C-alpha cells in the first residue's frame, strides 16, 4: 500500500494512492491520522479534513490485508480564522450575505482563512484576493442570487490610458466580451485556496440564466467559479453545481490544482461545461467527479483575437483518477483553441455514459498558432460512451460555422488562419457499450491530422437493436454512423496496434486520404 501526499493545506490534506487501478481500488481501505481512523474509502485520491494549522501529523493508509504505509506532514500556517457570521452573515438562505462575507474577505490578512459555517449564504458575486483561504465548511452553501440585475459586469476589454495596451476582464466563449461576474471570482490573485467540504451553488434552475441562453442580456452568462490571471490556486473538496454557464473556468492562470471536486449540473442545462482551463499552464485535476449538461472537461485557449493579441498556450495539463458521467464529451480539446494546446495527460479515469470520450474539435479560422499536440489518453475505462474517439477539424461552431469557408471539404489555401493537429495517442483503453463508432477522425485536406496512435484498445458494441444512429462529428454533409469501427480521413499517419473490436457492423477500417498506416493486431469479432 503506497501513497503520495499531493497537497497539504492549513486544515486538510489530499493524498493519492500509488496504484494502476482506475479511479478506485477493489476494496475499501482505512486512513488514520495520528493513530485515529479518519476515513474509510476506496478512492485513489482522497482528502482528510478537520486538521489544525501549524501541526505535525502522521498519516497511515492501511489496506484490508494489513499492508500499510505512513508519512509525516505538517499543516500550513494560519494567521487568523474569520467566521463570516461575526461580520453579520446570516446563512438563512434569504438574507443577502454578500456584504458581510466580502467584508471578511477584505479584512483577511496574509495567510488568513475566511470561514463559512453550516448554512445557506444568499450571495451575489464574491471577489477573493491573494494569500488567503476560503473555507466553505460542512453543510455550508454559497447560493447565487437569482436576479441577474444584482450581478456586476466585468468589461470584456478596456483600453489603457495611454492606448498602448488593453485590460481584459470579461470573456465569453473565447472572446473578450462583457460578462457577468461569477459567483466566486478571483482576478490577479495568487496563493489562494478554496476548500470544502461545502458547496458553491449558482442557483441557475431558480433563475433565468438558462432561458434563451445564446442571447446576450446586458452581459453574457457567468460561471460558478472564475479565476482570471491567477497563480498558485488550489481548490479542494468542494461541490460546484447549478452553474449559469461553464462551471469552473480558470482563465490565463498558472499552477492550478483541482482536487476531489464534485461538479454537477442537470443534463439538459445549456453550455454548462464542468471545468474549462483556458490559456492556462500547469493544471492538475485529480480525483474529481463531473456530471454536467455539456463537456465534462473542455481544454481551451481562446479564439483568434485573443491568440493574436494575448497569446497563451494551454499546456502541461494532468487529469488523473477522475470520473466523468453524462455530458457531450468526457475530455474535450476545443473548440476555442486559437492559442494552441500541448502536453495533456489523461490517465486512470472512468468515462461513464458520455456521448464521446476523447473529443477534439477545431476548424478553419482558429489560426496558425492553433496547434494541438502531444495529447495522451491511457489506462481509461469507458462504459456506455457512444463514440469513444472523435477528431473533427470541420466543427461548425460560431456564427460562420456553416459557411463554405469552414465546411468546404476541398483543400483551401494554407495561411495564417489554418489550424493544425500533431499527435493524439491512446493506450490501454477498454470501451464497453459503444454505439455509433470507435474512432471517427476528419482532418482538413490542406492540413491533415499529424498522427493518430492507438495501442492496446478493447471495444465492444451494444447489440444492433440497442444502438441509435448518431453523427459523431459536428460538421455539415457528414452522415450518421451506427456500429462503425474506424473511420479516418485526411491523416498523415495512423497507427493501430493490438486493437480488438467486437460487435461492430463492419469488419475493417475505412481510411480515406491516410498517407501512412500501421495496422498490427487489429481484430474484429462477433460482427
VENVEN-V517744 format. One record per residue. N is the residue number from 1. RES is the residue in one small letter. PHI is phi as a letter, one per 20 degrees, with the letter a starting at -180 (NA if undefined). Layout:
n=N res=RES phi=PHI
n=N res=RES phi=PHI
This chain:
n=1 res=x phi=NA
n=2 res=x phi=d
n=3 res=x phi=b
n=4 res=x phi=c
n=5 res=x phi=e
n=6 res=x phi=e
n=7 res=x phi=b
n=8 res=x phi=d
n=9 res=x phi=d
n=10 res=x phi=f
n=11 res=x phi=c
n=12 res=x phi=a
n=13 res=x phi=b
n=14 res=x phi=c
n=15 res=x phi=c
n=16 res=x phi=b
n=17 res=x phi=f
n=18 res=x phi=e
n=19 res=x phi=b
n=20 res=x phi=e
n=21 res=x phi=f
n=22 res=x phi=e
n=23 res=x phi=m
n=24 res=x phi=b
n=25 res=x phi=e
n=26 res=x phi=f
n=27 res=x phi=c
n=28 res=x phi=f
n=29 res=x phi=c
n=30 res=x phi=d
n=31 res=x phi=d
n=32 res=x phi=d
n=33 res=x phi=d
n=34 res=x phi=l
n=35 res=x phi=n
n=36 res=x phi=d
n=37 res=x phi=f
n=38 res=x phi=d
n=39 res=x phi=a
n=40 res=x phi=c
n=41 res=x phi=b
n=42 res=x phi=d
n=43 res=x phi=f
n=44 res=x phi=f
n=45 res=x phi=d
n=46 res=x phi=b
n=47 res=x phi=c
n=48 res=x phi=d
n=49 res=x phi=d
n=50 res=x phi=m
n=51 res=x phi=e
n=52 res=x phi=d
n=53 res=x phi=f
n=54 res=x phi=l
n=55 res=x phi=c
n=56 res=x phi=e
n=57 res=x phi=c
n=58 res=x phi=d
n=59 res=x phi=d
n=60 res=x phi=c
n=61 res=x phi=d
n=62 res=x phi=c
n=63 res=x phi=e
n=64 res=x phi=f
n=65 res=x phi=e
n=66 res=x phi=n
n=67 res=x phi=f
n=68 res=x phi=b
n=69 res=x phi=b
n=70 res=x phi=c
n=71 res=x phi=b
n=72 res=x phi=e
n=73 res=x phi=b
n=74 res=x phi=c
n=75 res=x phi=f
n=76 res=x phi=f
n=77 res=x phi=f
n=78 res=x phi=c
n=79 res=x phi=f
n=80 res=x phi=a
n=81 res=x phi=d
n=82 res=x phi=d
n=83 res=x phi=e
n=84 res=x phi=f
n=85 res=x phi=f
n=86 res=x phi=f
n=87 res=x phi=e
n=88 res=x phi=o
n=89 res=x phi=f
n=90 res=x phi=e
n=91 res=x phi=m
n=92 res=x phi=e
n=93 res=x phi=m
n=94 res=x phi=c
n=95 res=x phi=f
n=96 res=x phi=f
n=97 res=x phi=d
n=98 res=x phi=g
n=99 res=x phi=f
n=100 res=x phi=f
n=101 res=x phi=f
n=102 res=x phi=f
n=103 res=x phi=f
n=104 res=x phi=f
n=105 res=x phi=f
n=106 res=x phi=f
n=107 res=x phi=e
n=108 res=x phi=f
n=109 res=x phi=e
n=110 res=x phi=g
n=111 res=x phi=m
n=112 res=x phi=e
n=113 res=x phi=c
n=114 res=x phi=d
n=115 res=x phi=d
n=116 res=x phi=d
n=117 res=x phi=f
n=118 res=x phi=g
n=119 res=x phi=q
n=120 res=x phi=d
n=121 res=x phi=d
n=122 res=x phi=f
n=123 res=x phi=c
n=124 res=x phi=e
n=125 res=x phi=g
n=126 res=x phi=d
n=127 res=x phi=d
n=128 res=x phi=e
n=129 res=x phi=c
n=130 res=x phi=f
n=131 res=x phi=l
n=132 res=x phi=b
n=133 res=x phi=d
n=134 res=x phi=d
n=135 res=x phi=d
n=136 res=x phi=e
n=137 res=x phi=f
n=138 res=x phi=g
n=139 res=x phi=n
n=140 res=x phi=e
n=141 res=x phi=b
n=142 res=x phi=e
n=143 res=x phi=d
n=144 res=x phi=f
n=145 res=x phi=g
n=146 res=x phi=e
n=147 res=x phi=d
n=148 res=x phi=f
n=149 res=x phi=f
n=150 res=x phi=e
n=151 res=x phi=e
n=152 res=x phi=f
n=153 res=x phi=d
n=154 res=x phi=e
n=155 res=x phi=f
n=156 res=x phi=f
n=157 res=x phi=b
n=158 res=x phi=c
n=159 res=x phi=f
n=160 res=x phi=f
n=161 res=x phi=g
n=162 res=x phi=e
n=163 res=x phi=m
n=164 res=x phi=e
n=165 res=x phi=b
n=166 res=x phi=b
n=167 res=x phi=d
n=168 res=x phi=d
n=169 res=x phi=c
n=170 res=x phi=f
n=171 res=x phi=b
n=172 res=x phi=b
n=173 res=x phi=l
n=174 res=x phi=n
n=175 res=x phi=d
n=176 res=x phi=e
n=177 res=x phi=c
n=178 res=x phi=g
n=179 res=x phi=c
n=180 res=x phi=f
n=181 res=x phi=f
n=182 res=x phi=e
n=183 res=x phi=g
n=184 res=x phi=c
n=185 res=x phi=c
n=186 res=x phi=c
n=187 res=x phi=c
n=188 res=x phi=l
n=189 res=x phi=d
n=190 res=x phi=b
n=191 res=x phi=l
n=192 res=x phi=d
n=193 res=x phi=d
n=194 res=x phi=c
n=195 res=x phi=c
n=196 res=x phi=d
n=197 res=x phi=e
n=198 res=x phi=f
n=199 res=x phi=c
n=200 res=x phi=d
n=201 res=x phi=c
n=202 res=x phi=f
n=203 res=x phi=m
n=204 res=x phi=f
n=205 res=x phi=f
n=206 res=x phi=d
n=207 res=x phi=c
n=208 res=x phi=d
n=209 res=x phi=f
n=210 res=x phi=e
n=211 res=x phi=e
n=212 res=x phi=l
n=213 res=x phi=f
n=214 res=x phi=e
n=215 res=x phi=d
n=216 res=x phi=f
n=217 res=x phi=c
n=218 res=x phi=m
n=219 res=x phi=b
n=220 res=x phi=e
n=221 res=x phi=f
n=222 res=x phi=e
n=223 res=x phi=d
n=224 res=x phi=f
n=225 res=x phi=c
n=226 res=x phi=c
n=227 res=x phi=c
n=228 res=x phi=d
n=229 res=x phi=l
n=230 res=x phi=d
n=231 res=x phi=c
n=232 res=x phi=l
n=233 res=x phi=d
n=234 res=x phi=c
n=235 res=x phi=c
n=236 res=x phi=c
n=237 res=x phi=m
n=238 res=x phi=d
n=239 res=x phi=d
n=240 res=x phi=c
n=241 res=x phi=b
n=242 res=x phi=l
n=243 res=x phi=f
n=244 res=x phi=f
n=245 res=x phi=b
n=246 res=x phi=g
n=247 res=x phi=e
n=248 res=x phi=d
n=249 res=x phi=c
n=250 res=x phi=f
n=251 res=x phi=c
n=252 res=x phi=l
n=253 res=x phi=c
n=254 res=x phi=c
n=255 res=x phi=l
n=256 res=x phi=c
n=257 res=x phi=c
n=258 res=x phi=c
n=259 res=x phi=c
n=260 res=x phi=l
n=261 res=x phi=e
n=262 res=x phi=c
n=263 res=x phi=d
n=264 res=x phi=b
n=265 res=x phi=c
n=266 res=x phi=g
n=267 res=x phi=f
n=268 res=x phi=d
n=269 res=x phi=e
n=270 res=x phi=e
n=271 res=x phi=l
n=272 res=x phi=e
n=273 res=x phi=g
n=274 res=x phi=f
n=275 res=x phi=b
n=276 res=x phi=c
n=277 res=x phi=f
n=278 res=x phi=c
n=279 res=x phi=l
n=280 res=x phi=c
n=281 res=x phi=c
n=282 res=x phi=m
n=283 res=x phi=d
n=284 res=x phi=d
n=285 res=x phi=c
n=286 res=x phi=c
n=287 res=x phi=m
n=288 res=x phi=d
n=289 res=x phi=d
n=290 res=x phi=c
n=291 res=x phi=b
n=292 res=x phi=b
n=293 res=x phi=e
n=294 res=x phi=b
n=295 res=x phi=f
n=296 res=x phi=f
n=297 res=x phi=c
n=298 res=x phi=c
n=299 res=x phi=e
n=300 res=x phi=c
n=301 res=x phi=b
n=302 res=x phi=n
n=303 res=x phi=e
n=304 res=x phi=g
n=305 res=x phi=g
n=306 res=x phi=f
n=307 res=x phi=f
n=308 res=x phi=f
n=309 res=x phi=e
n=310 res=x phi=b
n=311 res=x phi=f
n=312 res=x phi=b
n=313 res=x phi=f
n=314 res=x phi=e
n=315 res=x phi=b
n=316 res=x phi=m
n=317 res=x phi=d
n=318 res=x phi=d
n=319 res=x phi=c
n=320 res=x phi=b
n=321 res=x phi=l
n=322 res=x phi=d
n=323 res=x phi=c
n=324 res=x phi=d
n=325 res=x phi=d
n=326 res=x phi=l
n=327 res=x phi=n
n=328 res=x phi=f
n=329 res=x phi=b
n=330 res=x phi=f
n=331 res=x phi=c
n=332 res=x phi=d
n=333 res=x phi=d
n=334 res=x phi=o
n=335 res=x phi=e
n=336 res=x phi=e
n=337 res=x phi=c
n=338 res=x phi=f
n=339 res=x phi=e
n=340 res=x phi=n
n=341 res=x phi=b
n=342 res=x phi=b
n=343 res=x phi=l
n=344 res=x phi=d
n=345 res=x phi=c
n=346 res=x phi=d
n=347 res=x phi=b
n=348 res=x phi=l
n=349 res=x phi=d
n=350 res=x phi=d
n=351 res=x phi=d
n=352 res=x phi=c
n=353 res=x phi=m
n=354 res=x phi=e
n=355 res=x phi=f
n=356 res=x phi=c
n=357 res=x phi=e
n=358 res=x phi=f
n=359 res=x phi=c
n=360 res=x phi=d
n=361 res=x phi=b
n=362 res=x phi=b
n=363 res=x phi=a
n=364 res=x phi=g
n=365 res=x phi=o
n=366 res=x phi=f
n=367 res=x phi=o
n=368 res=x phi=f
n=369 res=x phi=e
n=370 res=x phi=e
n=371 res=x phi=d
n=372 res=x phi=d
n=373 res=x phi=b
n=374 res=x phi=l
n=375 res=x phi=d
n=376 res=x phi=c
n=377 res=x phi=d
n=378 res=x phi=b
n=379 res=x phi=l
n=380 res=x phi=c
n=381 res=x phi=d
n=382 res=x phi=d
n=383 res=x phi=c
n=384 res=x phi=m
n=385 res=x phi=e
n=386 res=x phi=f
n=387 res=x phi=c
n=388 res=x phi=g
n=389 res=x phi=c
n=390 res=x phi=c
n=391 res=x phi=c
n=392 res=x phi=c
n=393 res=x phi=d
n=394 res=x phi=c
n=395 res=x phi=g
n=396 res=x phi=e
n=397 res=x phi=e
n=398 res=x phi=m
n=399 res=x phi=g
n=400 res=x phi=e
n=401 res=x phi=f
n=402 res=x phi=d
n=403 res=x phi=f
n=404 res=x phi=f
n=405 res=x phi=g
n=406 res=x phi=e
n=407 res=x phi=e
n=408 res=x phi=f
n=409 res=x phi=e
n=410 res=x phi=e
n=411 res=x phi=f
n=412 res=x phi=d
n=413 res=x phi=f
n=414 res=x phi=e
n=415 res=x phi=b
n=416 res=x phi=f
n=417 res=x phi=d
n=418 res=x phi=e
n=419 res=x phi=e
n=420 res=x phi=b
n=421 res=x phi=c
n=422 res=x phi=e
n=423 res=x phi=d
n=424 res=x phi=d
n=425 res=x phi=c
n=426 res=x phi=b
n=427 res=x phi=b
n=428 res=x phi=m
n=429 res=x phi=d
n=430 res=x phi=d
n=431 res=x phi=c
n=432 res=x phi=d
n=433 res=x phi=m
n=434 res=x phi=f
n=435 res=x phi=c
n=436 res=x phi=f
n=437 res=x phi=a
n=438 res=x phi=e
n=439 res=x phi=c
n=440 res=x phi=c
n=441 res=x phi=c
n=442 res=x phi=c
n=443 res=x phi=e
n=444 res=x phi=f
n=445 res=x phi=f
n=446 res=x phi=e
n=447 res=x phi=b
n=448 res=x phi=f
n=449 res=x phi=g
n=450 res=x phi=f
n=451 res=x phi=b
n=452 res=x phi=d
n=453 res=x phi=c
n=454 res=x phi=c
n=455 res=x phi=b
n=456 res=x phi=l
n=457 res=x phi=d
n=458 res=x phi=c
n=459 res=x phi=c
n=460 res=x phi=c
n=461 res=x phi=e
n=462 res=x phi=f
n=463 res=x phi=g
n=464 res=x phi=g
n=465 res=x phi=f
n=466 res=x phi=d
n=467 res=x phi=e
n=468 res=x phi=c
n=469 res=x phi=g
n=470 res=x phi=b
n=471 res=x phi=e
n=472 res=x phi=f
n=473 res=x phi=d
n=474 res=x phi=e
n=475 res=x phi=b
n=476 res=x phi=f
n=477 res=x phi=l
n=478 res=x phi=c
n=479 res=x phi=f
n=480 res=x phi=f
n=481 res=x phi=c
n=482 res=x phi=b
n=483 res=x phi=m
n=484 res=x phi=e
n=485 res=x phi=e
n=486 res=x phi=d
n=487 res=x phi=c
n=488 res=x phi=c
n=489 res=x phi=c
n=490 res=x phi=m
n=491 res=x phi=c
n=492 res=x phi=f
n=493 res=x phi=b
n=494 res=x phi=c
n=495 res=x phi=d
n=496 res=x phi=c
n=497 res=x phi=c
n=498 res=x phi=l
n=499 res=x phi=d
n=500 res=x phi=d
n=501 res=x phi=c
n=502 res=x phi=c
n=503 res=x phi=n
n=504 res=x phi=f
n=505 res=x phi=e
n=506 res=x phi=c
n=507 res=x phi=c
n=508 res=x phi=a
n=509 res=x phi=f
n=510 res=x phi=d
n=511 res=x phi=c
n=512 res=x phi=c
n=513 res=x phi=m
n=514 res=x phi=e
n=515 res=x phi=f
n=516 res=x phi=c
n=517 res=x phi=c
n=518 res=x phi=c
n=519 res=x phi=d
n=520 res=x phi=c
n=521 res=x phi=m
n=522 res=x phi=e
n=523 res=x phi=c
n=524 res=x phi=d
n=525 res=x phi=b
n=526 res=x phi=m
n=527 res=x phi=d
